[in-house]
Amino acid sequence: MRRRSWLVAAMWGVALVAITIGVDRGETNCATPQSNGSSLDPRHWTHFVRIGGYGLSLDRVDAIIRDAVNSHVFGIETDNDIPGRYESFLDPRDKLRAIKAVAEKAHAAGNYAFVYIAGLECITANAAQRPHTLFKDHPDWVQRKLTGEPAVFGGGTAFWIAPGDEDVWISPYASEWRQTYMERVRQIAATGIDGIYVDIPYWMTHFEGWENSWASFDNYTVAAFKKKTGLDARTNIKIGDYTDAGFIRWLDFRVETITDFMREIDHNAKAVNPRCMTIAEIYPGIEEGAPRVGADVYELYPVVDAIAHEYEYGGGDHMAASRTPLDWFGYMTGMYAFRSFAAGKASWMLNYSWDGNKNVDRREAMKNLAMAELMAGANVWDARGHVMSGSNDLETRKLIFNWIAAHEKTFYLPRHPVRPVGIYFSPKTRDYFPKEFIESFRGMMIVLLQSHLEFQIVTPRSMQDFHGEVLILPDVRCLNETELDWLRGLVRNGKALLVTGEAGKYDERLQPRNENPLHKLLAIIDPTREQTSTGPARFIYAPRCPARAYYAELHGHFNDYALQGNYRVASFEKLREQISSEILGLSNSEPAVKIDASPFLSTQIAEVDGKIHVFIANFKGLKSNEVAQQVPERNVRIVFLARRKSKLHVLRFLGEIQELNGEWSHGKMSFTIPEIAKGMVVWCGD
C-alpha cells in the first residue's frame, strides 16, 4: 500500500448508480496498441513490463505518457483509486474519464496502462467536516476485532492517511458494498484500460494493535463462516491456538475469502473487457504474514494474471541500500518461490532501492535491486523512496530500462528445468508451522543457490511436472494423501529423497498421524535401518534439520566473510559442503552445468529458448547502509555438457553480449570467466 497525498478527489456523488461514459459495458471503444514496444507477443505484455508509477488526473495524461516514453517505461501504473475513496466510490464519473483518456493515449504510444484501486480499504477525506463518510453511513460494513472494535483509523496511522481523514477497512462479505465495488470494477474495465491493480486485499491485521486480532469478527463475516463450517467464530474457536481445530478452519477460511474476492474481481473485469488484466499487490511473501492477512501468494496466482510483490524481506528499512549479503539471498529465495508459484504468469517487484541514505550511492542501489530481480526473472518497478511513483535517479532508470528492453527475451522467456534438485514448498506447513518450515526451506534454498546447484521449487500444484533425480522435503510437516501417493510413486521410480525434521507427521488439517508415512517409505527402501539414521544411497532422513542448522550458521559470520571474501575456513562453509555433497551423492545423473565460484554468488541454471543459461548475482562486498558496490568475483569456472565448437555467450549486467572460448574434453566445455561485477547471464552454444 503506497498512496500519495496528491490523489485527485472526484466530485461528491449522491446515488449508487451504474454510470457509463460513452462506453458500452459489453465492449470497449479503446483499441489496444498495434505495437507494444516489444518484439514479443503483445498478448503477454504483463511478462515484459518495466514499470513506472504516476498519479492520474485528466489534465496530467499527456505528461504521464511523455515521461513514460522518455524513460523507457513499458507498463504505466496510474493512480486515481475509484473504490478506495468514498467520494468516487459513490460517483466515479470524473475518474473514469481520466482512466479512459490515459488508456487511449498509452495505446497510441504503443504502450500499456493499468490503474490502481484499493482492495478492502476506503478513505473519506476531511471526515469531521462531512455529514457522510463510509463509517457514518455504513458502520455494519466495517471489519472488527473479536471485542467489537471497528477497523477505523485516522491520520498518522499510516503515511498515506492524511490528517482528518477517515480510513476504513471493509468486510469482503458486506454484500451491498461488494455489489457496488464489482460494478465499479466493470466500469473501469470498460474504459479500455489494460489492467486493474488491486492494492493489498487484506484482513486488517497489519496496523498497530491489530497484529494478533485475526480479524474480522463483523456480523457479515461471522455469518459466512458459520454457514460454511457450522462454527460461531466468536465462541467456538480459540483465536491464535494452532492446536484448536476451529482456529485452523478459521485460518483457512480467511485465506479462501481473499482468494475468492480476487477471483470475482477478475471475473467482473473480463466480463466486459477480456483483455483487462487483474494484478494483485501484496507484501507478504512466503512467510507467516500470508495466512495472517489472508492474501497468500500461492493461492492468489491461479486467480489473477500477475502479482506485484511489495516483498520486504531483509533488515533495516527494507531498502536495497540496507540489505546485507545474507538479506539478498533471502530476497532471491522469495523471488524464486514466487516464480514457481506463478506457473508461467508474471511476477512484478514493487520494491525500493534507496530513501535518502547519505552513505550509499542511489544509482548503485537501483542497479543492485534491478540486477537481483532480473536474475530471478521478475519484472522491475522503479520508484522514488518508499512510494509507487517517481524515481530516485531518472537517468539511471533510463539506463536500466533501455538495457532490459534490449535483452528482455533473455530474462523473461520461460525458464525450464534441465536436471534439477527438487525442493518442496508446502503451503499448509507454512500456514501451521511458519517459523520451522521457512527456516528449513530458506536454509536449503540458500545451500542450493550458494552451491550453484540447479534447483526446482516443487509445490502441490506442480509436483507432477517434477522429473529430477532428487527431491528435498525441508521439514514438510503437513502432507495430504495425494502428496503421499506422489512421493510413493517417486520412490517406486527410483528417485531419491532427502527428508528433514518432522516431515510427514501431520495431515493437511494439522491432525497428527499415529505413524509417520514417510517412515514407512524408509522401511520399504531398507527395512534394516533405524528410522532416525541415515538411509541408503537413495534416501536420507535427517531429524535434526541440517538446513535450519545452516541458516543459523549463516547468521553468525556470513556477512563478515562476504566483506572479506575469504570463506574457506568458515564453519558455515564446511556445513554447506557437507549438505551439498549429500545432495549430489543421492543423484544418479551428472549435473548439466558445474560451477566453481564462491558462496557469495547466487546462481540459477535453466533452459531458455533451447539453451542452458546460468543467471548469476554477485553480493560479495556489500554492506548494509554503507557499501553498494560489489567486490568483483574473479576466475569463475563453468563446465557445460557441450559440443567441441561451442562458445560461451556472456551478458554482463548493463553490458553487451560477448563470446568466450573454452577448453573441450570428453563432451564437456570448460570456460573461465575473468570477472563478474554485479551480475551476469551466460549460456553455451555455437
C-alpha atoms as one frame of an Amber mdcrd trajectory, in Angstrom:
protein
   0.000   0.000   0.000   1.681   3.156  -1.203  -0.773   6.014  -1.637   0.138
   9.605  -2.497  -1.198  12.749  -0.891  -1.879  14.437  -4.236  -4.561  11.984
  -5.338  -7.301  13.894  -7.106 -10.685  13.671  -5.391 -13.812  13.291  -7.513
 -16.996  15.282  -7.144 -19.272  14.100  -4.327 -21.851  11.641  -5.598 -25.360
  11.195  -4.318 -26.519   7.894  -5.777 -25.140   4.425  -6.188 -25.914   4.021
  -9.869 -24.361   2.275 -12.838 -22.570   5.051 -14.745 -21.224   4.823 -18.277
 -19.053   7.325 -20.104 -19.838   6.611 -23.698 -18.512   3.055 -23.431 -20.747
   0.030 -23.827 -20.490  -2.349 -20.884 -20.076  -5.307 -23.197 -17.132  -3.942
 -25.206 -14.564  -1.162 -25.252 -14.039   1.732 -27.647 -10.360   1.909 -26.804
  -8.189  -0.231 -29.048  -5.130  -1.939 -27.643  -1.817  -0.900 -29.190  -0.844
  -2.278 -32.556   2.739  -2.492 -31.325   3.606  -2.907 -27.673   7.162  -1.642
 -27.971   8.280  -5.249 -27.559   9.460  -7.828 -30.046   7.335 -10.382 -28.203
   3.680 -11.388 -28.357   1.558  -8.375 -27.269  -0.992 -10.662 -25.622   1.586
 -11.273 -22.905   2.562  -7.685 -22.131   2.444  -8.390 -18.372   5.603 -10.503
 -18.741   7.710  -7.707 -20.215   6.782  -4.622 -18.213   9.277  -2.046 -16.965
   7.067  -0.138 -14.586   6.839   3.490 -13.522   4.017   4.914 -11.403   2.037
   8.130 -11.907  -0.782   9.961 -10.145  -3.675  10.255 -12.578  -5.942  13.172
 -13.330  -7.373  14.237 -16.665  -5.031  17.221 -17.005  -1.904  15.078 -16.434
  -2.467  12.418 -19.084  -0.180  13.903 -21.745   2.623  14.484 -19.231   2.340
  10.891 -17.985   2.688   9.420 -21.454   5.543  11.765 -22.344   7.538  10.885
 -19.213   6.915   7.154 -19.671   8.177   7.234 -23.252  11.243   9.290 -22.354
  12.285   6.973 -19.508  11.605   3.682 -21.349   8.664   2.733 -19.117   6.632
  -0.093 -20.608   3.564  -0.748 -18.462   2.326   2.522 -16.957   0.837   2.428
 -13.460  -1.740   5.179 -12.924  -3.427   6.020  -9.663  -6.801   7.633  -9.144
  -8.399   4.902  -6.981 -12.136   4.870  -7.516 -13.378   2.448  -4.806 -10.739
   3.438  -2.251 -12.085   6.989  -1.907 -15.641   7.290  -0.667 -16.415  10.239
  -2.927 -15.561   8.326  -6.102 -16.936   5.062  -4.764 -20.280   6.872  -4.868
 -19.686   8.805  -8.108 -16.777   7.638 -10.301 -17.531   9.612 -13.470 -14.642
  12.093 -13.429 -12.081   9.417 -12.628 -13.455   7.077 -15.291 -12.903   9.797
 -17.901  -9.277  10.118 -16.833  -8.775   6.348 -16.986 -10.263   6.187 -20.472
  -8.044   9.055 -21.634  -4.810   7.559 -20.311  -5.651   4.168 -21.843  -6.194
   5.744 -25.272  -3.023   7.839 -25.098  -0.946   4.896 -23.853  -2.154   2.720
 -26.717  -1.453   5.444 -29.246   2.133   5.487 -27.931   2.456   1.702 -28.264
   2.295   1.211 -24.512   0.002  -0.337 -21.923  -1.548   1.226 -18.821  -3.126
  -0.165 -15.688  -4.955   1.596 -12.892  -4.650   1.335  -9.128  -7.662   0.596
  -6.932  -7.825  -0.239  -3.249  -8.928  -3.666  -2.141 -10.810  -3.539   1.181
  -9.788  -0.051   2.286 -11.745   3.154   1.770 -10.795   6.705   2.816 -13.114
   9.669   3.307 -11.213  12.959   3.181 -11.866  15.610   5.851 -14.268  13.263
   7.572 -15.126  15.506  10.516 -16.448  18.204   8.177 -18.609  15.806   6.163
 -22.094  14.650   7.072 -21.470  11.455   5.134 -18.490   9.147   5.457 -18.350
   5.451   4.846 -18.344   4.644   8.554 -21.103   7.133   9.372 -23.272   5.749
   6.592 -22.401   2.043   6.875 -20.869   1.031  10.230 -22.036  -2.535   9.625
 -19.688  -2.873   6.610 -16.534  -2.458   8.687 -14.166  -5.202   9.856 -13.967
  -5.669  13.615 -11.871  -7.250  16.317 -13.329 -10.027  18.461 -14.034  -7.310
  21.070 -16.131  -5.405  18.535 -13.650  -2.587  17.918 -14.102  -1.329  14.335
 -11.248  -1.066  11.828 -11.494   2.717  11.560  -8.327   4.817  11.637  -7.259
   8.433  11.348  -4.370  10.498  10.059  -0.943   9.289  11.099  -1.900   5.618
  11.360  -0.157   5.126   8.021   1.698   7.652   5.880  -0.963   7.636   3.158
  -3.737   8.660   5.602  -3.841  12.456   5.821  -4.803  14.361   8.977  -8.570
  14.498   9.274  -9.167  11.512   7.006 -11.271   8.520   7.960  -9.639   5.254
   6.929 -11.941   2.221   6.983 -11.304  -1.472   6.292 -14.363  -3.251   4.951
 -15.549  -6.834   5.276 -15.489  -8.620   1.915 -18.806 -10.184   2.967 -20.586
  -6.806   3.217 -22.948  -7.628   0.348 -24.170  -4.127  -0.572 -20.613  -2.767
  -0.644 -19.373  -5.737  -2.665 -22.114  -5.344  -5.260 -21.176  -1.712  -5.825
 -17.448  -2.486  -5.764 -17.812  -5.058  -8.541 -19.873  -2.602 -10.574 -17.008
  -0.115 -10.276 -14.599  -2.845 -11.461 -16.754  -3.430 -14.551 -16.922   0.292
 -15.281 -13.141   0.633 -15.003 -12.557  -2.335 -17.292 -14.983  -0.886 -19.835
 -12.786   2.193 -20.304 -10.321   0.049 -22.251  -7.648   0.147 -19.556  -5.235
  -2.777 -19.828  -5.189  -3.787 -16.196  -6.774  -3.288 -12.790  -4.258  -3.260
  -9.981  -5.776  -4.180  -6.608  -3.787  -2.952  -3.632  -3.414  -5.196  -0.570
  -6.769  -7.008  -0.338  -6.263  -7.876   3.350  -7.981  -8.646   6.571  -6.988
  -5.852   8.936  -4.116  -7.349  10.922  -1.244  -5.071   9.927  -1.870  -1.772
  11.752  -0.579  -1.278  15.281  -2.732  -3.074  17.816  -4.328  -5.347  15.210
  -1.435  -7.727  14.522  -2.830 -10.560  16.667  -6.516  -9.846  16.140  -7.113
 -12.485  13.418  -9.958 -10.220  12.298 -12.628  -9.897  11.144 -15.468 -10.664
  13.521 -18.093  -8.405  11.977 -21.613  -9.793  11.553 -21.241 -10.454   7.805
 -18.034 -12.453   8.194 -19.173 -14.391  11.253 -22.368 -15.388   9.434 -20.420
 -16.527   6.347 -18.082 -18.637   8.474 -20.966 -20.269  10.317 -22.724 -21.064
   7.036 -19.565 -22.728   5.734 -18.419 -24.587   8.847 -21.269 -24.581  11.357
 -18.982 -22.817  13.855 -19.511 -19.482  15.577 -16.242 -17.578  15.152 -16.879
 -15.559  18.312 -17.452 -18.503  20.645 -16.396 -21.797  19.032 -12.756 -21.151
  18.162  -9.644 -20.309  20.163  -8.014 -17.423  18.340  -4.313 -17.953  17.693
  -4.319 -21.509  19.090  -2.908 -23.823  16.412  -3.944 -26.866  18.429  -7.604
 -25.874  18.068  -9.331 -27.388  15.033 -11.761 -24.476  14.922  -8.956 -21.946
  14.609  -7.426 -23.960  11.768 -10.793 -23.768   9.975 -10.839 -20.005  10.620
  -7.311 -19.569   9.269  -8.153 -21.490   6.086 -11.469 -19.648   5.688  -9.777
 -16.259   5.797  -7.337 -17.221   3.006 -10.147 -18.718   0.908 -12.154 -15.494
   1.340  -9.454 -13.198  -0.036  -8.746 -15.608  -2.885 -12.445 -15.699  -3.826
 -12.617 -11.899  -3.665  -9.793 -11.554  -6.179 -11.318 -14.259  -8.373 -14.565
 -12.275  -8.504 -12.731  -9.065  -9.414 -11.034 -10.868 -12.296 -14.341 -12.354
 -13.473 -16.098  -8.974 -13.459 -13.264  -7.192 -15.272 -13.047  -9.795 -18.027
 -16.834  -9.959 -18.412 -16.713  -6.526 -20.069 -13.101  -6.442 -21.290 -11.499
  -9.876 -21.757  -8.091  -8.243 -22.323  -8.120  -6.419 -18.989  -5.532  -7.990
 -16.692  -6.050  -8.357 -12.951  -2.993  -7.668 -10.811  -2.874  -8.102  -7.044
  -0.413  -6.176  -4.910   0.603  -7.952  -1.714   3.543  -7.602   0.631   3.523
 -10.948   2.456   5.815 -13.334   0.667   6.431 -16.960   1.583   6.418 -16.291
   5.319   3.900 -16.194   8.183   2.310 -12.938   7.052   0.406 -14.647   4.226
  -2.127 -16.574   6.353  -2.288 -13.721   8.845  -3.536 -11.103   6.357  -5.282
 -13.729   4.226  -3.513 -12.831   0.968  -1.483 -15.931   0.159   0.718 -15.570
  -2.903   0.487 -19.306  -3.589  -3.314 -19.285  -3.619  -3.663 -15.978  -5.471
  -1.589 -16.726  -8.565  -4.203 -19.063 -10.137  -6.973 -16.431  -9.910  -5.134
 -13.322 -11.204  -2.948 -12.504 -14.218   0.063 -11.198 -12.290   1.119 -10.323
  -8.774   3.058  -7.230  -7.747   5.193  -8.185  -4.760   5.977  -5.454  -2.274
   8.276  -8.028  -0.705  10.049  -6.534   2.269  12.446  -9.335   3.123  15.584
  -8.043   4.763  16.776  -5.964   7.629  16.600  -2.261   8.352  14.061  -0.294
   6.349  13.777  -2.921   3.601  15.676  -0.832   1.067  18.174  -2.384  -1.323
  20.675   0.065   0.164  20.091  -1.523   3.594  20.356  -5.183   2.652  23.214
  -7.352   3.820  24.536 -10.138   1.577  22.510 -12.663   3.594  19.401 -10.496
   3.186  19.922 -10.639  -0.569  19.941 -14.447  -0.502  16.670 -14.383   1.426
  15.268 -11.976  -1.153  16.353 -14.241  -4.018  14.754 -17.227  -2.290  11.447
 -15.380  -2.054  11.514 -14.326  -5.698  12.355 -17.812  -6.956   9.426 -19.132
  -4.912   7.129 -16.532  -6.476   8.270 -17.526  -9.950   7.499 -21.153  -9.123
   4.034 -20.352  -7.748   3.276 -18.196 -10.806   3.320 -21.220 -13.143   4.010
 -19.124 -16.224   2.410 -15.862 -15.086   4.339 -12.663 -14.429   5.888 -11.569
 -11.113   6.288  -7.820 -10.654   8.546  -6.474  -7.905   7.289  -3.241  -6.355
  10.379  -2.840  -4.227  12.581   0.001  -3.134  16.208   0.846  -3.685  17.110
   3.955  -1.702  15.402   6.534   0.522  17.880   9.257   1.372  20.765   7.216
   2.756  23.731   9.607   2.641  26.350   6.849   2.703  25.050   4.910  -0.307
  25.057   5.956  -3.945  21.419   5.832  -5.018  22.420   4.746  -8.519  24.300
   1.714  -7.235  21.346   0.750  -5.018  18.996   0.997  -8.016  21.285  -1.183
 -10.100  21.625  -3.822  -7.369  17.865  -4.094  -6.991  17.220  -4.333 -10.730
  20.029  -6.856 -11.199  18.725  -9.191  -8.487  15.161  -9.043  -9.796  16.212
  -9.716 -13.373  18.318 -12.717 -12.377  15.190 -14.167 -10.736  13.087 -13.479
 -13.844  10.910 -10.841 -12.153   9.788  -7.503 -13.580  11.369  -4.296 -12.342
   9.346  -1.383 -10.944  11.337   1.798 -10.384  10.053   4.156  -7.683  11.289
   7.026  -5.589  11.866   6.360  -1.907   9.096   4.261  -0.416   6.156   5.125
  -2.689   4.936   3.852  -6.043   5.841   6.787  -8.259   8.867   8.745  -9.426
  12.471   7.586  -9.495  15.495   8.051  -7.271  17.521   8.872 -10.365  15.772
   9.248 -13.709  18.918   8.838 -15.802  19.677   5.529 -14.086  16.120   4.397
 -14.724  16.570   5.185 -18.408  19.840   3.248 -18.500  18.390   0.174 -16.776
  15.047   0.132 -18.597  16.632   0.645 -22.002  19.018  -2.252 -21.329  16.185
  -4.516 -20.151  14.250  -3.719 -23.332  17.227  -4.785 -25.431  17.590  -8.122
 -23.606  14.048  -8.915 -22.495  13.961 -12.352 -24.128  16.945 -13.478 -22.076
  15.235 -12.607 -18.804  11.539 -13.101 -19.497  11.184 -16.073 -21.811  10.171
 -19.194 -19.850  12.886 -20.927 -17.814  12.690 -24.720 -17.916  14.423 -27.219
 -15.604  17.165 -29.428 -17.020  18.466 -31.786 -14.305  17.225 -30.102 -11.158
  17.321 -30.901  -7.480  13.728 -30.544  -6.325  12.844 -28.687  -3.139   9.288
 -28.921  -1.883   7.297 -25.897  -0.760   4.307 -26.855   1.377   1.746 -24.060
   1.785  -0.055 -25.890   4.593   3.143 -26.474   6.537   3.957 -22.776   6.131
   0.464 -21.873   7.398   0.664 -24.014  10.536   4.425 -24.130  11.281   5.680
 -20.905   9.686   8.894 -20.423  11.648  10.118 -24.007  11.467   9.255 -24.564
   7.832  10.505 -21.241   6.458  13.841 -21.546   8.263  14.261 -25.025   6.804
  13.077 -24.133   3.299  15.087 -20.930   3.155  18.188 -22.568   4.587  18.060
 -25.364   1.999  17.387 -22.926  -0.838  20.410 -20.878   0.164  22.512 -24.065
   0.190  21.431 -24.714  -3.410  21.963 -21.098  -4.510  25.397 -20.861  -2.904
  26.475 -24.338  -4.053  25.449 -23.406  -7.600  23.258 -26.480  -7.995  20.317
 -26.459 -10.357  17.063 -26.346  -8.373  13.350 -26.577  -8.985  10.835 -25.439
  -6.382   8.064 -28.030  -6.368   4.577 -27.380  -4.979   1.337 -29.352  -4.631
   0.223 -27.823  -7.955   3.428 -28.606  -9.847   4.544 -31.898  -8.327   3.557
 -33.962 -11.382   5.893 -31.806 -13.504   8.965 -32.711 -11.467  11.334 -35.086
 -13.266  14.562 -34.613 -11.330  16.545 -37.317  -9.580  16.492 -35.873  -6.036
  13.669 -34.276  -4.030  14.223 -32.454  -0.723  11.414 -32.244   1.855  12.609
 -29.459   4.208  10.657 -30.134   7.434   7.424 -30.525   5.430   5.277 -31.499
   8.386   1.849 -31.411   6.704   1.191 -33.772   3.801  -2.133 -34.967   2.421
  -2.840 -38.342   0.833  -2.373 -37.035  -2.713   1.098 -35.797  -1.840   1.965
 -39.052  -0.095   0.831 -41.095  -3.081   3.028 -38.976  -5.311   6.031 -39.488
  -3.018   5.448 -43.246  -3.042   5.444 -43.094  -6.822   8.774 -41.270  -6.824
  10.292 -43.975  -4.641   8.923 -46.744  -6.868  10.504 -44.976  -9.862  13.920
 -44.896  -8.211  14.006 -41.217  -7.238  15.962 -40.099  -4.185  14.527 -38.310
  -1.156  16.201 -36.085   1.410  13.748 -35.713   4.302  14.442 -33.410   7.245
  12.870 -32.536  10.578   9.365 -33.799  11.318   8.269 -34.127   7.697   5.061
 -36.124   7.280   3.990 -36.018  10.931   0.647 -34.247  10.258  -2.095 -34.233
   7.655  -3.355 -31.145   5.813  -5.671 -30.232   8.721  -2.845 -30.360  11.276
  -4.047 -33.674  12.690  -1.097 -35.748  13.947  -0.703 -39.214  12.465  -0.255
 -42.291  14.660   2.563 -43.415  12.409   4.589 -41.247  10.058   4.019 -42.496
   6.476   7.442 -41.243   5.414   8.977 -43.614   7.952   7.094 -46.398   6.222
   8.671 -45.315   2.945  12.086 -45.564   4.562  11.254 -49.026   5.842  10.229
 -50.113   2.347  13.549 -48.945   0.944  15.673 -50.536   3.667  13.832 -52.373
   6.476  17.084 -52.973   8.377  17.668 -49.259   9.034  16.568 -47.322  12.085
  14.143 -44.555  11.216  16.384 -41.845  12.648  19.559 -42.956  10.912  20.988
 -42.030   7.563  19.272 -44.129   4.932  20.711 -45.894   1.921  22.092 -44.064
  -1.058  18.622 -43.140  -2.366  17.123 -41.892   0.906  18.401 -39.641   3.692
  16.331 -38.914   6.770  17.748 -36.132   8.954  15.537 -35.475  12.001  17.836
 -32.629  13.091  17.257 -30.467  10.063  20.631 -29.518   8.505  19.026 -26.671
   6.568  17.910 -24.944   9.755  21.368 -25.504  11.212  22.919 -23.943   8.111
  20.564 -20.970   8.247  21.598 -20.400  11.877  25.290 -20.662  10.936  24.876
 -18.041   8.219  23.563 -15.552  10.750  26.817 -15.843  12.630  29.503 -14.576
  10.269  28.361 -14.830   6.655  28.103 -11.064   6.138  31.564 -10.508   7.613
  33.093 -13.108   5.299  31.231 -11.596   2.353  33.117  -8.363   3.030  36.479
 -10.114   3.365  35.975 -12.582   0.512  37.910 -15.405   2.242  35.450 -18.083
   3.307  37.232 -21.454   3.132  37.782 -21.699   6.893  34.301 -20.559   7.874
  32.097 -23.000   9.801  29.145 -22.281   7.516  31.252 -23.264   4.508  32.085
 -26.660   5.979  28.413 -27.323   6.658  27.422 -26.145   3.162  29.927 -28.500
   1.562  28.659 -31.382   3.674  24.991 -30.786   2.755  25.686 -30.210  -0.939
  27.823 -33.365  -1.078  24.964 -35.382   0.426  22.590 -33.968  -2.183  24.928
 -34.759  -5.071  25.527 -38.231  -3.674  21.830 -39.024  -3.941  21.692 -38.321
  -7.665  22.220 -40.899 -10.392  22.934 -38.260 -13.050  25.641 -35.684 -13.594
  24.618 -32.023 -13.340  24.111 -30.268 -16.683  26.369 -27.437 -15.501  29.142
 -27.329 -12.897  30.170 -24.006 -11.398  33.218 -23.264  -9.274  32.576 -19.954
  -7.514  32.307 -18.545  -4.013  29.103 -18.802  -1.925  28.669 -15.041  -2.269
  27.261 -15.610  -5.754  23.664 -16.753  -6.251  23.027 -18.825  -9.370  20.077
 -20.253 -11.239  20.518 -22.820 -14.018  17.680 -23.202 -16.529  16.948 -23.812
 -20.188  15.821 -20.681 -22.030  14.879 -20.781 -25.706  16.545 -24.154 -26.137
  19.881 -23.240 -24.493  21.087 -23.801 -20.937  21.548 -20.452 -19.174  23.170
 -19.549 -15.868  21.835 -16.427 -14.117  24.420 -15.064 -11.682  24.015 -12.412
  -8.980  27.061 -11.219  -7.024  26.612  -9.984  -3.438  30.264 -10.070  -2.371
  31.488  -6.937  -0.605  28.085  -5.345   0.029  27.465  -3.812   3.434  24.149
  -2.568   4.784  23.808   1.232   4.623  27.479   1.653   3.696  28.622  -0.210
   0.586  26.507  -0.820  -2.533  29.406  -1.592  -4.865  30.306  -5.278  -5.123
  33.773  -6.747  -4.950  34.160  -8.482  -8.311  34.204 -12.281  -8.334  37.181
 -13.446 -10.373  38.030 -16.542 -12.401  34.694 -18.309 -12.121  34.932 -21.693
 -13.816  31.867 -23.146 -15.552  31.667 -26.551 -17.240  28.863 -27.339 -19.709
  27.966 -30.576 -21.431  28.562 -29.240 -24.953  29.848 -29.796 -28.458  33.502
 -29.170 -29.341  32.960 -25.857 -31.143  30.681 -24.323 -28.518  31.330 -20.819
 -27.218  30.267 -19.141 -24.020  27.974 -16.152 -24.530  28.416 -13.654 -21.724
  25.937 -10.868 -20.947  27.177  -8.625 -18.162  24.577  -6.573 -16.294  24.199
  -3.318 -18.264  26.778  -4.589 -20.778  26.732  -6.172 -24.223  26.897  -9.817
 -25.260  30.446 -11.135 -25.662  31.875 -14.537 -26.557  34.498 -16.583 -24.710
  36.349 -19.632 -25.956  36.712 -22.680 -23.747  38.557 -25.946 -23.403  36.808
 -29.061 -24.721  37.359 -32.563 -23.337  35.206 -35.719 -23.363  31.949 -33.997
 -24.244  32.418 -31.099 -21.849  33.397 -27.494 -22.472  35.128 -25.596 -19.674
  35.151 -21.815 -19.513  36.781 -19.336 -17.176  35.028 -16.006 -16.659  37.666
 -13.434 -15.687  35.366 -11.171 -13.672  31.753 -10.832 -12.532  30.934  -7.412
 -11.117  27.239  -7.091 -10.209  25.615  -9.807 -12.244  25.797 -11.803 -15.429
  23.953 -14.268 -17.637  25.934 -16.897 -19.524  24.868 -19.578 -21.978  26.671
 -22.097 -24.117  26.077 -22.515 -27.846  27.505 -22.271 -31.344
